[in-house]
Amino acid sequence: MGKALKVTITLPDDLLVELDKAAAATNLNRSAYIAVAVTNKIQQDEVLKQMPYIIEKLKANDLKERSSN
């Protein structure tokens, strides 16, 4: 990870309460928890971008297997 920068965000109060509970449950501070959550979301989005390609490859492989049987 790069250099940590200070940012200001606005969250609904109930979401902030849930965030603090989740962070405490994982022994992370609020900033660390948000960093992990955002990193996971970015990685998830990258995987989802690849899904059409993966599905096409699986379909092609399935067709290849069916034609050889």
Protein Blocks (a to p, Z undefined) as FASTA:
>chain_A
ZZdddddddddfklmmmmmmmmmmnopafklmmmmmmmmmmmmmmmmmmmmmmmmmmmmm
mmmmmmmZZ
